[in-house]
């Protein structure tokens, strides 16, 4: 609670923390209970190292709510995905196609930046060649709202890297998710989620083309705590992008920030999921108070279920009054947010001084949703103080094969 101009107490929607308390909010991305449950699910699906039987997967997926009791298949066919695409409005199709084109353009540019290399040395040559992995597994959350952006940012990147097989897994996929799978040219679409989805992509599924003999070489994409726990289990058997905590946005703001815009950006993340976090670091007390007021008013105008989701997420969100921009940058680097917004004087200069973040959005008009839904680039999915691998070509090009060629044993030995 804080005082308004009339001396009355007003409720703080955003929790207030001192800078010294921020580190208490940095938690292990793998929830111990979720790890225990994920392990049990994966054990139930069969022995480690063996492809999963479809009938067992059906049983588990139905019990956990991925499938309806009358469902007979764990996959979504390409025909279903095409039908979903054709059922969209022209506006929706155009949006998917435009975002797809942007992601393709960015992915192609990334691929061109990763080259084979070769150098000469006395008596021979050395170098490396970069090759795509055989099969890539991409996870797209089901959750409260469909996330076709997760399909586009993972599957397109894998395709552009040259992966032979791209597997998508998403529970209870909405038509827009199926349509995104069609646009991306996904090869296998598993309509399961959670730990069971990660197990399928890591181990493979019996009698399922492209996944029957072996699983995926790498698994990427955001998910809930059971997905994260399962990734920690399969890491080592196959590659993963990272162990991600709940989705989050962090805004660094000074006295020049527009409180109404900051509030809208915080809510945009808070309504994403009940476990999302919206964080404000500001050097100005009045800005924090004004943002808090706007957050309260804007939440009240939201429809359900957005209002309830955002209100729940704000329960673990917070604001911090910082003594300086330097302190705000240090706290931001400690938190390592998934999305970082800079709304300050000399915003680009401040942004370039920040080191740990997933996506950087500089200036009042650089809304975080631009990166999630249309700018085309794939930022590092890092959050909850986890520094992850870049979700780019390198996620799907793990095979930097080193080679050495010697043309003369005498010349090479003499140079040692």
Kinemage of the C-alpha trace (Angstrom):
@kinemage 1
@onewidth
@group {chain A} dominant
@subgroup {mainchain}
@vectorlist {calphas} color= white
{ca unk a 1} P 0.000 0.000 0.000
{ca unk a 2} L 1.135 3.602 -0.621
{ca unk a 3} L -0.309 7.093 -0.112
{ca unk a 4} L -2.036 9.065 -2.868
{ca unk a 5} L -2.219 12.873 -2.968
{ca unk a 6} L -5.109 12.867 -0.479
{ca unk a 7} L -3.199 10.818 2.072
{ca unk a 8} L -5.388 7.775 1.390
{ca unk a 9} L -3.936 4.309 1.007
{ca unk a 10} L -4.075 2.752 -2.446
{ca unk a 11} L -3.515 -0.868 -3.329
{ca unk a 12} L -0.328 -1.783 -5.152
{ca unk a 13} L -1.184 -4.206 -7.960
{ca unk a 14} L 2.528 -4.836 -8.510
{ca unk a 15} L 4.356 -6.116 -5.443
{ca unk a 16} L 7.106 -3.751 -4.287
{ca unk a 17} L 10.544 -5.226 -3.643
{ca unk a 18} L 13.801 -3.688 -2.502
{ca unk a 19} L 16.794 -4.296 -4.800
{ca unk a 20} L 18.278 -6.622 -2.167
{ca unk a 21} L 15.168 -8.829 -2.336
{ca unk a 22} L 15.301 -9.477 -6.082
{ca unk a 23} L 17.666 -12.443 -5.856
{ca unk a 24} L 15.076 -14.245 -3.727
{ca unk a 25} L 12.821 -14.224 -6.811
{ca unk a 26} L 15.367 -16.138 -8.943
{ca unk a 27} L 14.417 -19.792 -8.767
{ca unk a 28} L 15.568 -23.116 -10.214
{ca unk a 29} L 13.808 -23.597 -13.584
{ca unk a 30} L 13.154 -27.285 -12.848
{ca unk a 31} L 10.385 -27.707 -10.293
{ca unk a 32} L 11.194 -30.698 -8.028
{ca unk a 33} L 7.594 -31.957 -7.913
{ca unk a 34} L 7.210 -31.579 -11.672
{ca unk a 35} L 10.466 -33.516 -12.142
{ca unk a 36} L 9.127 -36.350 -10.001
{ca unk a 37} L 5.858 -36.424 -11.951
{ca unk a 38} L 7.574 -36.177 -15.334
{ca unk a 39} L 9.851 -39.066 -14.428
{ca unk a 40} L 6.863 -41.207 -13.473
{ca unk a 41} L 5.070 -40.403 -16.743
{ca unk a 42} L 8.121 -41.221 -18.837
{ca unk a 43} L 8.688 -44.479 -16.960
{ca unk a 44} L 5.062 -45.445 -17.527
{ca unk a 45} L 5.518 -44.992 -21.278
{ca unk a 46} L 8.145 -47.724 -21.372
{ca unk a 47} L 11.819 -48.450 -20.836
{ca unk a 48} L 14.371 -45.760 -21.545
{ca unk a 49} L 15.947 -46.212 -24.960
{ca unk a 50} L 12.947 -47.937 -26.554
{ca unk a 51} L 10.404 -46.404 -28.915
{ca unk a 52} L 7.021 -45.820 -27.248
{ca unk a 53} L 4.073 -48.046 -28.159
{ca unk a 54} L 1.190 -46.089 -29.689
{ca unk a 55} L -1.460 -47.877 -27.616
{ca unk a 56} L 0.374 -46.965 -24.401
{ca unk a 57} L 0.778 -43.380 -25.566
{ca unk a 58} L -2.948 -43.201 -26.341
{ca unk a 59} L -3.760 -44.464 -22.868
{ca unk a 60} L -1.507 -41.964 -21.103
{ca unk a 61} L -2.490 -39.036 -23.341
{ca unk a 62} L -6.193 -39.633 -22.702
{ca unk a 63} L -5.726 -39.895 -18.956
{ca unk a 64} L -3.731 -36.647 -18.863
{ca unk a 65} L -6.246 -34.766 -20.991
{ca unk a 66} L -4.353 -34.428 -24.266
{ca unk a 67} L -6.881 -36.539 -26.155
{ca unk a 68} L -10.593 -37.248 -25.917
{ca unk a 69} L -11.778 -40.743 -25.031
{ca unk a 70} L -12.992 -41.375 -28.586
{ca unk a 71} L -9.702 -40.275 -30.228
{ca unk a 72} L -7.915 -43.111 -32.008
{ca unk a 73} L -4.736 -41.397 -33.223
{ca unk a 74} L -1.883 -39.549 -31.543
{ca unk a 75} L -1.131 -37.588 -34.700
{ca unk a 76} L -2.723 -34.820 -36.736
{ca unk a 77} L -2.667 -35.584 -40.452
{ca unk a 78} L -1.394 -33.216 -43.112
{ca unk a 79} L -4.906 -33.230 -44.576
{ca unk a 80} L -6.307 -31.946 -41.258
{ca unk a 81} L -3.704 -29.206 -41.170
{ca unk a 82} L -4.533 -28.147 -44.729
{ca unk a 83} L -8.253 -28.119 -43.917
{ca unk a 84} L -7.567 -25.951 -40.871
{ca unk a 85} L -5.572 -23.518 -42.996
{ca unk a 86} L -8.325 -23.309 -45.588
{ca unk a 87} L -10.918 -22.693 -42.861
{ca unk a 88} L -9.179 -19.496 -41.724
{ca unk a 89} L -10.345 -16.081 -42.790
{ca unk a 90} L -8.320 -14.305 -45.452
{ca unk a 91} L -6.959 -11.957 -42.795
{ca unk a 92} L -5.765 -14.874 -40.664
{ca unk a 93} L -4.165 -16.633 -43.627
{ca unk a 94} L -2.395 -13.443 -44.668
{ca unk a 95} L -1.086 -12.951 -41.142
{ca unk a 96} L 0.309 -16.494 -40.990
{ca unk a 97} L 1.861 -16.227 -44.444
{ca unk a 98} L 3.419 -12.827 -43.718
{ca unk a 99} L 4.957 -13.972 -40.443
{ca unk a 100} L 6.164 -17.172 -42.102
{ca unk a 101} L 7.878 -15.146 -44.828
{ca unk a 102} L 9.622 -12.946 -42.259
{ca unk a 103} L 10.847 -15.897 -40.214
{ca unk a 104} L 12.088 -17.615 -43.397
{ca unk a 105} L 13.996 -14.490 -44.446
{ca unk a 106} L 15.642 -14.162 -41.046
{ca unk a 107} L 16.425 -17.888 -40.859
{ca unk a 108} L 18.052 -17.859 -44.286
{ca unk a 109} L 20.243 -14.933 -43.241
{ca unk a 110} L 21.231 -16.803 -40.092
{ca unk a 111} L 22.139 -19.905 -42.078
{ca unk a 112} L 24.350 -17.886 -44.385
{ca unk a 113} L 26.246 -16.560 -41.363
{ca unk a 114} L 27.322 -20.084 -40.326
{ca unk a 115} L 29.878 -21.355 -42.801
{ca unk a 116} L 32.232 -24.267 -43.334
{ca unk a 117} L 35.828 -23.230 -42.669
{ca unk a 118} L 39.218 -24.429 -43.896
{ca unk a 119} L 42.739 -23.312 -43.023
{ca unk a 120} L 46.184 -24.325 -44.296
{ca unk a 121} L 48.959 -25.519 -42.039
{ca unk a 122} L 52.398 -26.951 -42.890
{ca unk a 123} L 51.807 -30.301 -44.508
{ca unk a 124} L 48.028 -30.173 -44.796
{ca unk a 125} L 44.719 -28.532 -44.034
{ca unk a 126} L 42.184 -28.438 -41.183
{ca unk a 127} L 38.633 -27.245 -40.961
{ca unk a 128} L 35.066 -28.035 -40.075
{ca unk a 129} L 31.878 -28.677 -41.985
{ca unk a 130} L 28.466 -27.745 -40.597
{ca unk a 131} L 25.617 -30.212 -41.094
{ca unk a 132} L 21.970 -30.152 -39.975
{ca unk a 133} L 20.692 -32.707 -37.497
{ca unk a 134} L 18.512 -35.472 -38.939
{ca unk a 135} L 15.307 -34.887 -36.945
{ca unk a 136} L 14.211 -31.831 -34.993
{ca unk a 137} L 11.482 -31.879 -32.348
{ca unk a 138} L 9.495 -28.683 -31.851
{ca unk a 139} L 7.131 -28.127 -28.918
{ca unk a 140} L 4.262 -25.619 -29.075
{ca unk a 141} L 2.209 -25.080 -25.908
{ca unk a 142} L -1.527 -25.723 -25.886
{ca unk a 143} L -2.401 -23.703 -22.797
{ca unk a 144} L -5.041 -21.020 -22.524
{ca unk a 145} L -4.312 -19.420 -25.875
{ca unk a 146} L -3.014 -20.966 -29.130
{ca unk a 147} L 0.597 -20.116 -29.931
{ca unk a 148} L 1.089 -20.432 -33.695
{ca unk a 149} L 4.132 -18.207 -33.217
{ca unk a 150} L 5.882 -21.042 -31.373
{ca unk a 151} L 5.240 -23.323 -34.357
{ca unk a 152} L 6.606 -20.777 -36.815
{ca unk a 153} L 9.688 -19.797 -34.843
{ca unk a 154} L 10.803 -23.383 -34.247
{ca unk a 155} L 9.632 -25.418 -37.239
{ca unk a 156} L 10.614 -22.854 -39.866
{ca unk a 157} L 14.072 -22.492 -38.384
{ca unk a 158} L 14.555 -26.261 -38.389
{ca unk a 159} L 13.397 -26.473 -42.007
{ca unk a 160} L 15.700 -23.675 -43.115
{ca unk a 161} L 18.597 -25.385 -41.325
{ca unk a 162} L 18.015 -28.387 -43.555
{ca unk a 163} L 16.668 -30.907 -41.029
{ca unk a 164} L 15.357 -33.979 -42.818
{ca unk a 165} L 12.398 -34.431 -40.459
{ca unk a 166} L 10.586 -31.815 -38.380
{ca unk a 167} L 8.323 -33.156 -35.630
{ca unk a 168} L 5.795 -30.870 -33.931
{ca unk a 169} L 4.094 -31.728 -30.653
{ca unk a 170} L 1.210 -29.712 -29.222
{ca unk a 171} L -1.719 -30.816 -27.022
{ca unk a 172} L -5.302 -30.190 -28.164
{ca unk a 173} L -4.116 -28.064 -31.102
{ca unk a 174} L -6.423 -25.236 -32.170
{ca unk a 175} L -7.193 -24.697 -35.872
{ca unk a 176} L -4.684 -21.842 -36.035
{ca unk a 177} L -1.963 -24.159 -34.666
{ca unk a 178} L -2.798 -26.813 -37.255
{ca unk a 179} L -2.787 -24.138 -39.950
{ca unk a 180} L 0.645 -22.950 -38.816
{ca unk a 181} L 1.885 -26.533 -39.044
{ca unk a 182} L 0.657 -26.656 -42.645
{ca unk a 183} L 2.380 -23.381 -43.540
{ca unk a 184} L 5.638 -24.634 -42.008
{ca unk a 185} L 5.506 -28.004 -43.760
{ca unk a 186} L 5.773 -30.024 -40.550
{ca unk a 187} L 6.456 -33.713 -41.253
{ca unk a 188} L 4.952 -35.295 -38.113
{ca unk a 189} L 2.391 -33.651 -35.815
{ca unk a 190} L 1.857 -35.286 -32.418
{ca unk a 191} L -1.238 -34.013 -30.587
{ca unk a 192} L 0.202 -34.672 -27.141
{ca unk a 193} L 1.837 -32.377 -24.612
{ca unk a 194} L 3.789 -32.254 -21.381
{ca unk a 195} L 6.365 -34.847 -20.385
{ca unk a 196} L 4.748 -37.436 -22.656
{ca unk a 197} L 5.418 -35.245 -25.705
{ca unk a 198} L 9.084 -34.793 -24.814
{ca unk a 199} L 9.402 -38.549 -24.250
{ca unk a 200} L 7.931 -39.260 -27.698
{ca unk a 201} L 10.253 -36.851 -29.457
{ca unk a 202} L 13.298 -38.131 -27.563
{ca unk a 203} L 12.633 -41.876 -27.856
{ca unk a 204} L 10.478 -42.207 -30.954
{ca unk a 205} L 7.053 -43.840 -31.390
{ca unk a 206} L 6.493 -47.352 -32.698
{ca unk a 207} L 4.840 -47.749 -36.112
{ca unk a 208} L 5.020 -44.023 -36.771
{ca unk a 209} L 6.859 -42.994 -39.947
{ca unk a 210} L 9.951 -40.853 -39.313
{ca unk a 211} L 9.852 -41.609 -35.575
{ca unk a 212} L 9.602 -45.406 -35.482
{ca unk a 213} L 13.271 -46.274 -35.251
{ca unk a 214} L 14.661 -43.347 -33.315
{ca unk a 215} L 13.667 -40.051 -31.808
{ca unk a 216} L 14.762 -36.508 -32.529
{ca unk a 217} L 18.336 -35.282 -32.341
{ca unk a 218} L 17.286 -31.983 -30.746
{ca unk a 219} L 14.130 -30.737 -28.988
{ca unk a 220} L 13.268 -27.040 -28.770
{ca unk a 221} L 10.370 -24.804 -27.839
{ca unk a 222} L 8.688 -23.342 -24.745
{ca unk a 223} L 6.425 -25.331 -22.451
{ca unk a 224} L 5.082 -25.736 -18.934
{ca unk a 225} L 6.963 -27.010 -15.889
{ca unk a 226} L 6.457 -30.667 -16.909
{ca unk a 227} L 7.940 -29.962 -20.344
{ca unk a 228} L 10.929 -28.276 -18.715
{ca unk a 229} L 11.366 -31.159 -16.266
{ca unk a 230} L 11.167 -33.715 -19.085
{ca unk a 231} L 13.761 -31.787 -21.102
{ca unk a 232} L 16.119 -32.011 -18.145
{ca unk a 233} L 15.627 -35.796 -18.159
{ca unk a 234} L 16.286 -36.353 -21.882
{ca unk a 235} L 19.154 -33.852 -22.113
{ca unk a 236} L 22.195 -35.912 -22.992
{ca unk a 237} L 20.205 -38.446 -24.976
{ca unk a 238} L 19.311 -35.627 -27.349
{ca unk a 239} L 20.037 -31.924 -27.526
{ca unk a 240} L 17.714 -29.335 -26.008
{ca unk a 241} L 17.538 -25.588 -26.401
{ca unk a 242} L 17.363 -24.794 -22.673
{ca unk a 243} L 15.507 -25.290 -19.406
{ca unk a 244} L 13.098 -22.378 -19.385
{ca unk a 245} L 11.192 -20.974 -16.438
{ca unk a 246} L 7.820 -19.173 -16.712
{ca unk a 247} L 7.453 -16.563 -19.444
{ca unk a 248} L 8.292 -13.021 -18.364
{ca unk a 249} L 8.836 -9.408 -19.363
{ca unk a 250} L 11.076 -6.889 -17.622
{ca unk a 251} L 10.811 -3.146 -18.268
{ca unk a 252} L 13.553 -0.692 -17.350
{ca unk a 253} L 11.945 2.758 -17.128
{ca unk a 254} L 13.017 6.214 -16.018
{ca unk a 255} L 11.109 9.483 -15.553
{ca unk a 256} L 10.631 9.857 -19.336
{ca unk a 257} L 8.664 6.612 -19.685
{ca unk a 258} L 4.968 6.656 -20.567
{ca unk a 259} L 3.273 4.876 -17.611
{ca unk a 260} L 0.211 3.937 -19.650
{ca unk a 261} L 2.331 2.193 -22.285
{ca unk a 262} L 4.515 0.460 -19.669
{ca unk a 263} L 1.376 -0.814 -17.919
{ca unk a 264} L -0.041 -2.173 -21.186
{ca unk a 265} L 3.199 -4.020 -21.930
{ca unk a 266} L 3.297 -5.538 -18.442
{ca unk a 267} L -0.307 -6.720 -18.765
{ca unk a 268} L 0.331 -8.134 -22.247
{ca unk a 269} L 2.764 -10.551 -20.619
{ca unk a 270} L 0.706 -11.143 -17.471
{ca unk a 271} L -2.351 -12.263 -19.451
{ca unk a 272} L -0.155 -14.842 -21.190
{ca unk a 273} L -0.261 -17.341 -18.327
{ca unk a 274} L -1.083 -17.469 -14.623
{ca unk a 275} L 2.581 -18.260 -13.883
{ca unk a 276} L 3.988 -15.475 -16.097
{ca unk a 277} L 5.874 -12.581 -14.506
{ca unk a 278} L 5.826 -8.856 -15.274
{ca unk a 279} L 8.696 -6.908 -13.728
{ca unk a 280} L 9.275 -3.151 -13.570
{ca unk a 281} L 12.641 -1.638 -12.653
{ca unk a 282} L 12.452 2.142 -12.428
{ca unk a 283} L 14.552 5.003 -11.113
{ca unk a 284} L 11.441 7.118 -10.497
{ca unk a 285} L 8.928 6.532 -7.679
{ca unk a 286} L 6.216 8.518 -9.447
{ca unk a 287} L 6.542 6.359 -12.549
{ca unk a 288} L 6.103 3.195 -10.471
{ca unk a 289} L 2.995 4.610 -8.780
{ca unk a 290} L 1.532 5.776 -12.093
{ca unk a 291} L 2.234 2.444 -13.806
{ca unk a 292} L 0.567 0.667 -10.897
{ca unk a 293} L -2.552 2.858 -11.278
{ca unk a 294} L -2.745 2.187 -15.009
{ca unk a 295} L -2.246 -1.558 -14.506
{ca unk a 296} L -5.200 -1.628 -12.121
{ca unk a 297} L -7.449 0.311 -14.485
{ca unk a 298} L -6.436 -1.605 -17.613
{ca unk a 299} L -6.923 -4.997 -15.980
{ca unk a 300} L -10.468 -4.028 -15.009
{ca unk a 301} L -11.253 -3.418 -18.692
{ca unk a 302} L -10.031 -6.838 -19.842
{ca unk a 303} L -12.521 -9.561 -20.765
{ca unk a 304} L -12.352 -12.985 -19.173
{ca unk a 305} L -10.376 -15.200 -19.126
{ca unk a 306} L -7.675 -12.580 -19.779
{ca unk a 307} L -8.531 -10.569 -16.660
{ca unk a 308} L -8.324 -13.533 -14.307
{ca unk a 309} L -5.122 -14.808 -15.894
{ca unk a 310} L -3.405 -11.412 -15.693
{ca unk a 311} L -4.503 -10.858 -12.088
{ca unk a 312} L -3.084 -14.246 -11.070
{ca unk a 313} L 0.211 -13.584 -12.864
{ca unk a 314} L 0.593 -10.203 -11.187
{ca unk a 315} L 0.593 -12.034 -7.876
{ca unk a 316} L 4.211 -13.060 -8.568
{ca unk a 317} L 5.120 -9.877 -10.450
{ca unk a 318} L 6.914 -6.941 -8.881
{ca unk a 319} L 8.336 -3.437 -9.163
{ca unk a 320} L 11.686 -2.214 -7.831
{ca unk a 321} L 12.778 1.370 -7.201
{ca unk a 322} L 16.409 1.545 -8.329
{ca unk a 323} L 18.952 4.140 -7.260
{ca unk a 324} L 20.315 4.449 -10.806
{ca unk a 325} L 20.095 3.036 -14.301
{ca unk a 326} L 23.313 1.160 -13.520
{ca unk a 327} L 21.561 -0.658 -10.681
{ca unk a 328} L 18.572 -1.424 -12.920
{ca unk a 329} L 20.882 -2.922 -15.556
{ca unk a 330} L 22.651 -5.054 -12.942
{ca unk a 331} L 19.345 -6.364 -11.550
{ca unk a 332} L 18.097 -7.076 -15.064
{ca unk a 333} L 21.250 -9.042 -15.868
{ca unk a 334} L 20.807 -11.021 -12.643
{ca unk a 335} L 17.212 -11.902 -13.574
{ca unk a 336} L 18.059 -12.576 -17.257
{ca unk a 337} L 14.526 -11.939 -18.540
{ca unk a 338} L 12.987 -13.575 -21.578
{ca unk a 339} L 11.784 -10.198 -22.878
{ca unk a 340} L 13.545 -6.945 -21.936
{ca unk a 341} L 12.056 -3.528 -22.729
{ca unk a 342} L 13.963 -0.260 -22.391
{ca unk a 343} L 11.876 2.891 -21.949
{ca unk a 344} L 14.409 5.488 -20.864
{ca unk a 345} L 16.421 8.426 -22.116
{ca unk a 346} L 19.108 7.205 -24.530
{ca unk a 347} L 17.236 3.895 -24.639
{ca unk a 348} L 19.478 2.222 -27.226
{ca unk a 349} L 22.585 3.079 -25.224
{ca unk a 350} L 20.994 1.561 -22.102
{ca unk a 351} L 19.904 -1.527 -24.042
{ca unk a 352} L 23.398 -2.124 -25.409
{ca unk a 353} L 24.758 -2.137 -21.852
{ca unk a 354} L 22.429 -5.000 -20.864
{ca unk a 355} L 23.959 -8.434 -21.195
{ca unk a 356} L 21.474 -11.178 -20.272
{ca unk a 357} L 18.104 -11.295 -21.995
{ca unk a 358} L 16.185 -13.168 -24.647
{ca unk a 359} L 14.718 -10.415 -26.806
{ca unk a 360} L 15.503 -6.698 -26.507
{ca unk a 361} L 12.811 -4.111 -27.307
{ca unk a 362} L 14.069 -0.535 -27.339
{ca unk a 363} L 11.816 2.507 -27.087
{ca unk a 364} L 8.184 3.227 -26.290
{ca unk a 365} L 6.870 1.858 -29.574
{ca unk a 366} L 8.868 -1.400 -29.584
{ca unk a 367} L 6.193 -3.551 -27.975
{ca unk a 368} L 7.274 -7.046 -26.937
{ca unk a 369} L 4.435 -8.605 -28.951
{ca unk a 370} L 6.222 -7.453 -32.122
{ca unk a 371} L 8.920 -9.999 -31.456
{ca unk a 372} L 6.524 -12.749 -30.414
{ca unk a 373} L 4.199 -12.407 -33.354
{ca unk a 374} L 5.730 -10.883 -36.399
{ca unk a 375} L 9.213 -9.359 -36.496
{ca unk a 376} L 10.682 -12.558 -37.864
{ca unk a 377} L 13.667 -13.125 -35.614
{ca unk a 378} L 13.990 -15.839 -32.983
{ca unk a 379} L 15.446 -14.508 -29.746
{ca unk a 380} L 17.127 -16.651 -27.144
{ca unk a 381} L 14.444 -18.189 -24.961
{ca unk a 382} L 16.080 -17.352 -21.652
{ca unk a 383} L 14.242 -16.633 -18.462
{ca unk a 384} L 14.261 -17.192 -14.715
{ca unk a 385} L 18.037 -16.580 -14.671
{ca unk a 386} L 18.707 -19.344 -17.208
{ca unk a 387} L 21.077 -18.338 -19.994
{ca unk a 388} L 20.067 -20.496 -22.937
{ca unk a 389} L 21.296 -21.364 -26.371
{ca unk a 390} L 20.178 -19.158 -29.218
{ca unk a 391} L 17.042 -20.477 -30.882
{ca unk a 392} L 18.521 -20.080 -34.325
{ca unk a 393} L 20.350 -22.143 -36.883
{ca unk a 394} L 22.853 -23.330 -34.271
{ca unk a 395} L 20.057 -25.152 -32.437
{ca unk a 396} L 19.647 -27.386 -35.482
{ca unk a 397} L 23.245 -27.419 -36.774
{ca unk a 398} L 25.023 -29.271 -33.996
{ca unk a 399} L 27.324 -31.220 -36.252
{ca unk a 400} L 30.394 -29.024 -36.699
{ca unk a 401} L 32.555 -31.898 -37.917
{ca unk a 402} L 36.256 -31.227 -37.474
{ca unk a 403} L 38.597 -32.658 -40.087
{ca unk a 404} L 42.365 -32.636 -40.632
{ca unk a 405} L 44.190 -33.588 -43.825
{ca unk a 406} L 47.945 -34.082 -43.933
{ca unk a 407} L 49.715 -34.357 -47.280
{ca unk a 408} L 53.197 -34.944 -45.863
{ca unk a 409} L 54.163 -36.734 -42.664
{ca unk a 410} L 57.633 -35.181 -42.637
{ca unk a 411} L 56.492 -31.590 -43.073
{ca unk a 412} L 53.705 -31.877 -40.516
{ca unk a 413} L 55.937 -33.478 -37.873
{ca unk a 414} L 58.717 -30.975 -38.416
{ca unk a 415} L 56.355 -28.097 -37.611
{ca unk a 416} L 55.371 -29.482 -34.208
